[in-house]
């Protein structure tokens, strides 16, 4: 069972794929905050030699030199070693990559850390090394024993959740079930209270079809699947509306009426937020007993080691992790449901 973390428990930032921009943006975020955000110190998790070899464009700045000077005491070291050759991933680094995540998660579960912020990993490299999970989210769910983990993309402007994530569009209708909509909606609304401090969260649910099916003329899933799930959530006391036409949900006036949007498939959710907040969107995993965020980008091998990596999403991820950890420390998970 998870222990409650103290209000000054550290935020842990994992190194991610050593050959990508993960170690660079992790170190840049550490430097941006001066190694501390609020009362919470920042700690890097990974091979200290990887962080020591990072050459980020901020390396010439005073802030980065301060961060580099504290690397030895501010890195939680993995026992597995890794090498860093920018742009050239190597499966021999897989153990260090996954160990960093496991160390950070355990610290959060034990109450020794307030949140984990994960730098991007490279799924193909991990798979070649025998990693059995499709990605971060599934690994985190296993490590924490979570029944269901949900991916949210969040910013100060918009929060969205895709019901189905990396599912081919032709397979999406079969995956949109009443149970899936209900379970995901419940996780989102509970997290908005527990992790974002919203006392009466409002959830908007998109339809699957154009114009939300237009009373069944353009598709029946809204009537047979989505609306009944929404009714069941309303019966539980949640503030939820829909199914709504996705093409009118995301303009400025519409966004004032909800705190998060549940969409039916990947692009329906991600296009709006990446249009509005391409550089500072944050990936948040809901449904876990711990706080986890990550930048909304990948390993970017093409620019790794060139000094061109943009750390804004990682900085936003650290800031959001701290806010969520603070919210949990104030409002216990047991008080989250209505």
Buried (B, 14 or more C-beta within 10 A) or exposed (E): EBEEBBEEBBBBBBBBBBBBBBBBBBBBBBBBBEBBBBEBBBBBBBBBBBBBBBBBBBBEBEBBEEBBEBBEEBBBBBEBBBBBEBBEBBBEBBBBBBBBBBBBBBBBBEBBBBBBBBBBBBBEBBBEBEBEBEBBBEBBBEBBEBEEBBBBBBBEBBBBBBBBBEBEEEEBBEBBBBEBBBBBBBBBBBBBBBBBBBEEBBBBBBBBBEBBBEEEEBBBBBBEBBBBBBEBBEEEEBBBEBBBBBEEBBEEEEBEEBBBBBBBBBEBBBBBBBEBBBBBBBBBBBBBBBBBBBBBBBBBBEBBBBEEBBBBBBBBBBBBBBBBBBBBBEBEBEEBEE
